[in-house]
Amino acid sequence: MSGTSEGPRPAAVAAAGTVRHPITERHTLGRTSAEQQNPREQERHSPREQDGLHEQEPQDPRESQDLRDRCEPTAAPEPPGSESELRALRDFHAAFQVAQLAMAVIDHEGAVISANDALAALLGTEPAALCHQPAADLVDLASDSRTWHSYRQVLDNRRSRFRCTRRLKHPDGRTLWAEVTVAPVPESGNVLLSIADISDRRELQARLRHLQMHDSVTRLPNRTLFFERLASALEASTCDVGIGAVAGAYDPARRSYSDGRTGRIGLCYLDLDGFKAVNDTLGHRIGDRLLAAVAGRLTECADHDGYTRSGGHLVARLGGDEFAILVEDSTGTEQLADLARSVLVALQRPFDLAGQRLSVSASIGVVERAAEGTTPTGLMQAADTTLYWAKADGKARWTLFDPERNAHRMTRQALTSTLRPAVEREEFVLQYQPLVGMADGIVRGVEALVRWNHPQFGTLAPNRFIGIAEEDGSIVQLGRWVLRTACRQARRWQLDHPDTAPLFVSVNVAVRQVWDSDLVTDVAEILGETGLAPKLLQLELTESAVMGSAGRPLQALQALSDMGVRIAIDDFGTGYSNLAYLSRLPVSVLKLDGSFVRGFRYDEGVHPSPADETIVEALVQLAHRLGLTVTAECVETSGQAARLQRIGCDTGQGWLFSRPVAPERIAEMIVAVAANHA
């Protein structure tokens, strides 16, 4: 026999009938005459099969020999249909049937041609019953478009392999996870589908994931799982908003959905007050037990709130003694406030741990807002900020997020990050407020007040940034600039108006400038650089800073006084008020705090405070006995000015005389005073 499809059928094959198994059919070197006479069978062959070796007899003997060598390279060439080939075909068929791996051969249309016993047992049926059924229906390959598209690509020979995971129902009722692989059979138009039971692997992966996503001490979800759940909740709520808006189910006025979803999210972020002391005194073993007990009570509170309202809540340990309760589809701030109050009450009950009776408290930051437009990072930042507020407000309490308070904090943070560069860019300017003699109304001097022309927030008063500058140390650089600018301006007035008495300039000095810089050297250099006489410079320090001075600060103040610079105590009467220091410190001026002067208001129907008058009068007399001059701050009415004049106050400062103004306005005042005396 020539081995082509033109020859007679082998006797063994004829006796066995037409073999329907695709593997046996596709491993024959030729085709039977019956196959050639069946047009439907020819339609199932690919163009490659119809034009290839399966349809034509090799004309060159060397080609025929090469073909036989590739089929059985170790045996002597035998014509197709020999006994050895039939044994191989039977072995292939037997191996296919007894394989533990569930398999099926399907055609390019996706219909099952042949299935083995393992697949039949997996699906609870007989192999013959699976023939001609769509393979995609058996293993749920059409449930999503992406899987179906990949599957069809393999059937159409446009993809070499496809693999996916499917959840199947076993005949005994249990659910199993199966890994489905679809790959073309070489030199065939058919495809092999195999199914591996990976339930044990999935279970192991689930256990490992549970260990990875849960805290070992409290058994609660950990930080990783918490953020996964938070991101998923925000994404789901955002999608519901879009779907509800299109479908008309969402009512913005009621903030609710027809299916019970609210589109809002809430978070209670808490940590235990003083937990470190428990670990330090009783050990980490007791500390871990306390954390586990706290986790139990938090779960009880969350479960109770979840049962009485819609949905459950996620309780997680984020690390250390920090916990979080995530409320999906919250109904408003009242729900979160009730939950926070119940947590505080629950944690206030004593804990009995291994013979130790412990009482703890917690600080809780509460955030509740619409999920749309909220990010996990933004929500956690708000919660962390609110928790900090609860700690700062006294601990053992809950605090609700306040957008205005947060805006102030954000502004402060923005100012902190731009303060130092602003000093270098000279974004600051000085304004000057006159210090007026109470007896004659003549301007004796001015106080230099710094303003920040911020490019984003506009003109900022000192109370907005001086505290920040003191905290980060930039007050030294800023204070040096203020001192130099004020001295230069005072000298300019003196040179421009030589016929009038020169004005002294008063500059505020922070105590950190005394500690972190050589203030004495700075003052000496600036006075020498500008040419201003030392007696025309007055440095103001707060009472709390001066009264506690010792060592280097006291030495610096004494050196400045010896240089001729005047030292003033600002806001006197609000700090220590230790009068004994007045005889030891090189002080020249007392500036009475404005809170005393406000009690002097006779006009506008305001009754003056006798106590304030008595205190101010006593302070003025004491200061004069010690050789000090007294300046009253915040003088706003003529009645206040008259009373201060009668008491004997030397100078006054306030809106009655002038608000802080630009240097040009001070020059105009000097000219006006000179004209009046002319």
C-alpha positions in Angstrom: 0.0 0.0 0.0 1.2 3.5 -0.8 0.0 5.0 2.5 -2.3 7.6 0.7 -5.9 8.2 1.3 -6.5 6.5 -2.1 -5.6 3.0 -0.8 -8.0 0.4 0.8 -8.8 0.7 4.5 -6.7 -1.5 6.9 -8.5 -4.6 8.0 -8.2 -3.8 11.7 -9.8 -0.5 11.2 -12.6 -1.9 9.1 -13.3 -4.5 11.7 -13.4 -1.9 14.5 -15.6 0.5 12.5 -15.1 4.2 12.1 -13.1 5.5 15.1 -14.8 8.6 16.5 -12.2 9.7 18.9 -10.5 12.8 17.5 -7.0 11.8 18.6 -7.1 8.5 16.8 -8.5 10.2 13.7 -5.9 12.9 13.6 -2.9 10.7 14.1 -3.5 8.6 10.9 -1.1 9.6 8.1 -3.8 9.3 5.4 -7.6 9.5 5.1 -10.0 6.7 4.3 -12.0 6.7 1.1 -15.2 7.2 3.3 -13.7 10.4 4.7 -13.0 11.7 1.2 -16.6 10.9 0.1 -18.1 12.7 3.1 -18.3 16.4 2.2 -19.2 17.4 5.8 -16.1 15.7 7.1 -14.0 17.6 4.5 -15.5 20.9 5.6 -14.1 20.3 9.1 -10.5 20.1 7.8 -8.5 23.4 7.8 -7.1 24.7 4.5 -3.7 23.5 5.7 -5.0 19.9 6.0 -6.7 20.0 2.6 -3.6 21.2 0.8 -1.0 19.4 2.8 0.5 15.9 3.2 -2.8 14.4 4.3 -4.3 14.8 0.8 -1.4 14.1 -1.6 1.0 11.2 -2.0 4.7 12.2 -2.0 6.1 11.8 -5.5 9.7 11.9 -4.4 10.8 8.6 -2.6 13.0 10.7 -0.3 10.0 12.7 0.8 8.1 9.5 1.6 11.0 8.1 3.5 11.4 11.4 5.5 7.7 11.3 6.4 8.0 7.7 7.7 11.1 8.6 9.6 9.3 11.5 11.4 6.4 9.2 12.4 8.6 6.4 13.8 12.2 7.5 13.9 13.4 4.4 15.8 11.6 1.7 13.9 11.9 0.4 10.4 9.6 2.1 8.0 6.2 0.5 7.9 3.2 1.5 5.8 0.3 3.3 7.6 -2.2 1.1 9.2 0.5 -1.3 10.5 0.0 -3.2 13.7 2.5 -0.9 15.6 0.6 2.2 14.6 -2.7 0.7 15.6 -1.2 -0.2 19.0 0.0 3.4 19.4 -3.5 4.7 18.6 -5.1 2.4 21.1 -2.5 3.5 23.7 -3.3 7.1 23.0 -7.0 6.5 23.3 -6.6 4.5 26.5 -4.4 7.1 28.1 -7.0 9.8 27.2 -9.7 7.8 28.9 -7.9 6.8 32.1 -6.2 10.2 32.7 -7.0 11.8 36.0 -7.1 15.2 34.4 -10.6 16.0 33.0 -10.3 16.5 29.3 -12.4 16.9 26.2 -11.6 17.3 22.5 -13.8 20.0 20.9 -14.1 21.1 17.3 -13.5 24.6 16.0 -17.2 25.4 16.6 -16.8 24.6 20.3 -18.8 21.3 20.3 -17.5 18.3 22.3 -16.2 15.6 20.1 -14.9 13.3 22.8 -14.7 13.5 26.6 -12.8 11.2 29.0 -14.1 9.5 32.1 -12.6 12.1 34.5 -14.5 14.9 32.9 -17.7 12.9 32.9 -17.2 12.1 36.6 -16.5 15.8 37.3 -19.8 16.8 35.7 -21.8 13.9 37.0 -22.7 12.3 33.7 -21.5 9.8 31.1 -18.8 10.6 28.5 -21.2 9.8 25.6 -23.7 12.3 27.0 -21.2 15.1 26.6 -20.7 14.6 22.9 -21.9 17.4 20.7 -22.6 19.7 23.7 -21.1 23.2 23.7 -18.0 23.1 25.8 -18.5 26.7 26.9 -21.7 25.8 28.6 -20.2 23.0 30.6 -17.5 25.2 32.2 -19.2 28.6 32.1 -16.9 30.2 29.5 -19.6 32.6 28.2 -20.3 34.3 31.5 -18.1 37.3 30.7 -17.2 38.9 27.4 -13.4 38.9 28.0 -13.3 35.1 28.7 -15.6 34.3 25.7 -13.5 36.4 23.4 -10.2 34.7 24.4 -11.9 31.3 24.1 -13.1 32.0 20.6 -9.6 33.2 19.6 -8.3 29.7 20.4 -11.0 28.0 18.5 -10.3 30.2 15.5 -6.6 29.4 15.7 -5.7 33.0 16.5 -4.4 32.3 19.9 -2.1 29.6 21.1 -3.5 29.0 24.6 -6.1 30.3 27.0 -6.4 29.7 30.7 -9.0 30.8 33.3 -10.4 29.9 36.6 -14.0 28.9 37.1 -16.2 28.0 40.1 -18.1 24.8 39.3 -20.8 22.8 41.1 -19.8 19.2 41.8 -22.5 16.5 41.5 -22.2 15.8 45.3 -23.2 19.4 46.0 -19.9 20.9 46.9 -18.4 23.8 45.1 -15.0 23.4 43.5 -12.5 25.7 41.8 -11.3 24.6 38.4 -8.5 25.8 36.2 -9.7 25.5 32.6 -7.1 25.4 29.9 -7.9 25.5 26.2 -5.2 24.8 23.6 -5.1 23.7 19.9 -4.2 20.0 19.1 -1.1 20.0 16.8 -1.8 19.2 13.2 -5.5 19.2 13.8 -8.4 21.6 13.5 -9.6 20.5 17.0 -8.9 21.9 20.5 -8.1 20.2 23.7 -10.0 21.4 26.8 -8.6 20.3 30.2 -9.9 21.0 33.7 -7.8 20.8 36.8 -9.4 20.8 40.3 -7.5 23.6 42.2 -9.8 23.7 45.2 -7.0 22.8 47.6 -4.7 25.4 46.1 -7.4 28.0 46.4 -8.1 27.1 50.0 -4.5 27.4 50.8 -4.3 30.7 49.1 -7.4 31.9 51.0 -5.7 30.9 54.3 -2.5 32.6 53.4 -4.5 35.7 52.4 -6.4 35.7 55.6 -3.2 35.5 57.6 -1.7 38.3 55.4 -4.8 40.5 55.8 -5.6 40.0 59.5 -3.9 41.1 62.7 -2.4 38.2 64.7 -3.1 39.8 68.1 -6.7 40.9 67.7 -7.8 38.8 64.7 -9.2 41.9 63.1 -8.6 43.0 59.6 -5.3 44.8 59.3 -4.3 48.0 57.6 -4.0 46.4 54.2 -7.4 44.9 54.2 -8.9 48.0 55.6 -7.7 50.2 52.8 -8.8 47.6 50.2 -12.3 47.7 51.7 -12.3 51.5 51.9 -11.2 51.9 48.3 -13.8 49.3 47.2 -16.6 51.1 49.2 -15.8 54.5 47.7 -15.6 53.1 44.2 -19.0 51.3 44.6 -20.6 54.4 46.1 -19.4 56.5 43.2 -20.7 54.0 40.7 -24.1 54.0 42.4 -24.2 57.8 42.2 -23.8 57.7 38.5 -26.2 54.8 37.9 -28.8 56.3 40.3 -28.6 59.6 38.6 -29.2 58.1 35.2 -31.9 55.7 36.3 -33.6 58.4 38.4 -33.3 56.3 41.6 -31.1 58.8 43.4 -32.7 61.8 45.0 -30.1 64.5 45.9 -32.5 66.2 48.3 -33.1 63.0 50.4 -29.5 61.7 49.9 -30.8 58.2 49.5 -31.3 55.5 47.0 -34.2 53.2 46.2 -32.1 50.2 47.0 -31.1 51.5 50.5 -27.7 52.8 49.5 -26.9 56.3 50.7 -23.8 57.3 48.8 -22.1 58.4 52.0 -19.3 57.0 54.1 -18.3 57.4 57.7 -15.2 56.6 59.7 -14.3 56.5 63.4 -10.5 56.6 63.9 -9.4 56.1 67.4 -6.4 55.2 69.6 -6.1 54.4 73.2 -5.0 57.1 75.7 -1.9 56.2 77.6 -1.5 52.7 76.1 2.3 53.0 76.1 2.2 53.1 79.9 0.5 49.7 80.0 3.2 48.1 77.9 6.0 49.8 79.9 4.6 48.9 83.3 2.8 45.5 82.8 4.6 44.2 79.8 3.6 43.5 76.2 1.8 40.3 77.0 -0.8 42.2 79.1 -0.8 44.9 76.4 -1.7 42.4 73.7 -4.5 41.0 75.8 -5.8 44.5 76.3 -5.7 45.1 72.6 -7.6 41.9 71.9 -10.2 42.8 74.6 -10.6 46.3 73.1 -11.1 44.8 69.7 -13.9 42.6 71.0 -15.7 45.6 72.5 -15.3 47.6 69.3 -16.7 44.7 67.3 -19.7 44.5 69.6 -20.4 48.3 69.2 -20.0 48.0 65.4 -22.2 45.0 65.2 -25.0 46.5 67.3 -25.0 49.7 65.2 -24.9 47.6 62.0 -27.9 45.5 63.0 -30.0 48.5 64.0 -29.2 50.3 60.8 -28.4 49.2 57.2 -25.3 47.1 56.6 -22.4 45.9 58.7 -19.3 47.8 59.7 -15.7 46.9 59.3 -13.5 47.1 62.5 -9.8 47.0 61.8 -6.6 47.5 63.7 -4.4 49.9 61.8 -1.3 49.4 63.9 -0.1 49.9 67.5 -3.2 51.0 69.5 -4.9 52.6 66.5 -8.3 51.2 65.4 -10.8 52.2 62.8 -14.5 51.5 62.3 -15.6 51.9 58.7 -19.3 52.7 58.1 -20.4 52.2 54.6 -23.6 53.9 53.4 -23.8 56.0 56.6 -27.0 57.9 57.3 -25.3 61.1 58.5 -23.2 62.5 61.3 -25.7 61.6 63.9 -25.1 57.9 63.2 -21.3 58.3 63.5 -21.7 60.4 66.7 -23.9 57.7 68.3 -21.3 55.1 67.4 -18.5 57.1 68.8 -20.4 57.7 72.1 -21.1 54.0 72.4 -17.4 53.1 71.9 -16.4 55.6 74.6 -18.9 54.1 77.0 -17.8 50.5 76.2 -14.1 51.2 76.7 -14.7 53.0 80.0 -15.8 49.7 81.6 -12.8 48.1 83.4 -11.0 45.2 81.8 -10.1 42.2 83.9 -6.9 40.7 82.3 -4.9 37.9 84.1 -5.7 39.3 87.5 -5.1 42.9 86.4 -8.0 45.3 86.4 -7.4 48.0 83.9 -9.3 51.1 82.9 -8.6 52.8 79.6 -10.0 55.6 77.5 -9.8 56.5 73.9 -9.7 59.6 71.6 -11.8 59.3 68.5 -11.8 61.4 65.3 -15.1 61.2 63.4 -15.5 61.9 59.7 -18.7 61.6 57.7 -19.2 62.8 54.2 -20.5 62.0 50.7 -18.5 59.2 49.1 -18.5 61.0 45.7 -15.3 63.0 45.3 -13.7 61.4 48.4 -10.5 59.5 48.2 -9.0 57.0 50.7 -6.1 59.3 51.3 -8.3 62.4 51.8 -10.6 60.5 54.2 -7.7 59.2 56.3 -6.1 62.6 56.4 -9.3 64.2 57.7 -9.7 61.4 60.3 -6.1 61.7 61.4 -6.5 65.5 61.8 -9.7 65.0 63.8 -8.1 62.5 66.0 -5.3 65.0 66.7 -7.9 67.5 67.7 -9.5 65.1 70.1 -6.1 64.5 71.7 -5.4 68.2 71.9 -8.8 69.0 73.3 -8.2 66.8 76.4 -8.4 63.1 75.3 -11.2 60.6 76.3 -13.5 62.2 73.8 -14.7 62.2 70.2 -14.4 65.1 67.9 -16.2 65.7 64.6 -14.3 66.9 61.6 -14.7 70.6 61.1 -14.0 71.9 57.6 -13.3 75.5 58.8 -10.9 74.3 61.5 -9.2 72.2 59.0 -9.0 75.1 56.5 -7.2 77.1 59.2 -4.9 74.2 59.8 -4.2 73.8 56.1 -3.6 77.5 55.8 -1.1 77.3 58.7 0.6 74.4 57.0 0.9 76.3 53.8 2.3 79.3 55.6 4.8 77.1 57.4 6.1 75.7 54.1 6.5 79.1 52.5 7.6 81.3 55.3 11.4 80.9 54.9 11.4 81.4 51.2 9.1 84.5 51.7 11.8 86.1 54.0 14.4 85.5 51.3 12.0 87.0 48.6 11.3 90.0 50.9 7.5 89.5 50.8 7.3 91.4 54.1 6.7 95.1 54.7 6.6 97.3 57.8 3.9 99.5 59.0 4.3 102.0 61.8 1.9 102.9 64.6 2.6 106.2 66.4 3.4 106.4 70.2 1.9 109.7 71.3 2.6 111.8 74.4 -0.5 111.8 76.6 0.2 115.3 77.9 0.7 117.1 74.6 -0.4 114.8 71.9 2.9 114.9 70.1 4.3 111.8 68.4 7.3 110.6 70.3 8.0 107.4 68.5 6.6 104.6 66.4 6.2 100.8 66.8 7.3 98.8 63.8 4.7 96.1 62.9 5.5 93.6 60.2 3.0 92.5 57.5 3.3 89.6 55.1 2.1 90.3 51.5 1.3 86.7 50.8 0.7 85.9 47.1 -2.2 83.6 47.9 -3.7 84.8 51.2 -3.2 88.6 50.8 -1.9 90.8 53.6 -1.4 88.9 56.8 -1.1 90.4 60.3 1.7 89.3 62.7 -0.6 87.0 64.7 -1.0 84.8 61.6 2.7 83.9 61.1 4.9 85.1 64.0 4.1 82.0 66.1 5.0 79.8 63.1 8.2 81.7 62.6 9.1 81.2 66.3 8.4 77.4 66.0 10.5 76.8 62.9 13.3 79.2 63.8 12.8 81.6 60.8 12.0 84.3 63.4 15.8 84.9 63.7 16.1 85.8 60.0 12.8 87.7 59.9 13.6 89.6 63.1 17.0 90.7 61.7 15.3 92.0 58.6 12.7 93.9 60.6 15.3 95.4 62.8 17.5 96.6 59.9 14.5 98.0 58.0 13.0 99.8 61.0 16.4 101.4 61.9 17.0 102.4 58.3 13.6 104.0 58.1 14.0 105.9 61.5 17.3 107.3 60.3 15.7 108.4 57.0 13.0 110.4 58.9 15.7 112.0 61.0 17.7 113.0 57.9 14.6 114.2 56.0 13.4 116.4 58.9 16.4 117.7 60.8 14.5 120.6 62.4 12.1 118.3 64.4 12.8 116.1 67.3 13.8 112.6 66.0 11.4 109.7 66.5 12.5 106.6 68.3 11.5 103.3 66.7 10.3 100.3 68.8 10.9 96.8 67.5 9.5 93.5 68.9 12.0 90.9 69.7 11.2 87.2 70.2 13.0 85.4 73.0 14.3 82.9 70.5 16.2 85.7 68.8 18.1 86.1 72.1 18.8 82.4 72.4 19.5 81.4 68.7 21.4 84.5 67.6 23.9 87.0 68.8 21.4 89.8 69.3 23.9 92.2 70.8 26.2 91.9 67.8 23.3 92.2 65.3 22.0 95.4 67.0 25.5 96.9 67.1 26.1 96.1 63.4 22.7 97.4 62.3 23.1 100.7 64.3 26.5 101.2 62.8 25.3 100.4 59.3 22.3 102.7 59.4 23.8 105.5 61.6 20.8 105.5 64.0 21.7 106.5 67.6 21.1 103.7 70.1 18.8 105.9 72.2 16.4 106.0 69.3 16.0 102.2 69.3 13.6 100.5 71.7 13.4 96.7 71.8 10.1 95.1 73.1 10.0 91.7 74.8 7.0 90.1 76.3 6.6 90.0 80.1 6.7 86.2 80.2 10.0 86.2 78.3 11.7 88.9 80.3 10.5 87.8 83.7 12.0 84.4 83.2 15.3 85.7 81.9 18.5 84.3 83.3 21.9 83.6 82.1 22.5 84.5 78.4 19.2 86.4 77.9 19.8 88.5 80.9 23.4 89.2 79.9 22.2 90.2 76.4 19.6 92.6 77.8 22.1 94.2 80.1 24.6 94.6 77.2 22.0 96.2 75.1 21.0 98.6 77.9 24.7 99.5 78.4 24.8 100.3 74.7 22.1 102.9 75.2 19.2 100.8 73.7 15.9 101.1 75.6 14.3 97.8 76.8 10.5 97.7 77.1 8.3 95.0 78.6 5.3 94.4 76.3 1.9 93.3 77.5 2.8 94.0 81.2 0.2 92.7 83.7 -0.7 89.5 81.8 2.3 87.3 82.6 4.2 86.6 85.8 3.8 90.2 87.1 6.8 89.6 89.4 7.5 93.1 90.5 10.8 92.1 92.1 12.3 91.6 88.6 11.7 95.3 87.8 14.5 96.3 90.1 17.0 93.8 88.6 16.3 93.9 84.9 17.6 96.7 82.6 14.1 97.8 81.7 13.2 101.4 80.6 9.6 101.1 79.7 6.4 99.3 80.8 3.7 98.8 78.2 0.4 98.1 79.9 -1.7 95.4 78.3 -4.8 96.6 76.5 -7.1 94.6 78.6 -6.6 97.1 81.5 -7.2 100.1 79.2 -10.5 98.7 77.9 -12.0 99.1 81.3 -11.5 102.9 81.1 -14.4 103.5 78.7 -16.6 106.2 80.0 -18.3 106.9 76.7 -20.7 104.7 74.7 -22.5 103.8 77.9 -19.8 101.5 79.1 -19.2 101.7 82.9 -15.5 101.7 83.8 -14.0 99.0 86.0 -12.8 100.5 89.3 -10.4 97.6 89.8 -8.7 98.2 86.4 -8.3 101.9 87.2 -6.9 101.1 90.6 -4.4 98.6 89.2 -3.3 100.9 86.4 -2.8 103.8 88.7 -0.8 101.7 91.1 1.4 100.3 88.2 2.0 103.8 86.9 3.1 105.1 90.3 5.3 102.1 90.9 7.0 102.5 87.5 7.6 106.1 88.0 9.1 105.4 91.4 11.5 103.0 89.7 12.4 105.5 87.0 10.4 103.8 84.2 8.1 105.3 81.7 4.6 103.8 81.0 2.9 103.3 77.6 -0.8 102.4 77.4 -1.8 100.1 74.6 -5.2 99.9 72.8 -6.3 103.5 73.5 -9.5 103.8 71.4 -11.6 106.7 72.9 -11.0 110.2 74.2 -12.4 109.1 77.6 -9.7 106.5 78.0 -7.1 109.0 76.9 -8.3 111.6 79.5 -8.3 109.1 82.3 -4.8 107.8 81.4 -3.5 111.4 81.3 -4.9 112.1 84.8 -3.4 108.9 86.1 0.0 110.0 84.8 0.6 107.6 81.9 3.4 108.9 79.7 2.5 107.8 76.2 -0.4 106.1 74.5 -0.8 103.9 71.4 -4.1 102.9 69.7 -6.6 103.7 67.0 -7.6 107.0 68.7 -4.3 108.4 67.5 -3.7 106.3 64.4 -3.8 102.8 63.0 -0.6 101.2 61.7 0.3 103.1 58.5 2.9 103.2 55.8 6.2 105.2 56.3 4.9 108.0 54.1 2.0 108.7 56.5 4.4 109.0 59.4 6.4 111.6 57.4 3.2 113.6 56.9 2.6 113.5 60.7 6.1 114.8 61.3 5.6 117.7 58.9 2.2 118.5 60.5 3.8 118.6 64.0 6.6 120.9 62.7 4.0 123.2 61.1 2.0 123.5 64.4 5.1 124.5 66.3 6.3 127.0 63.7 
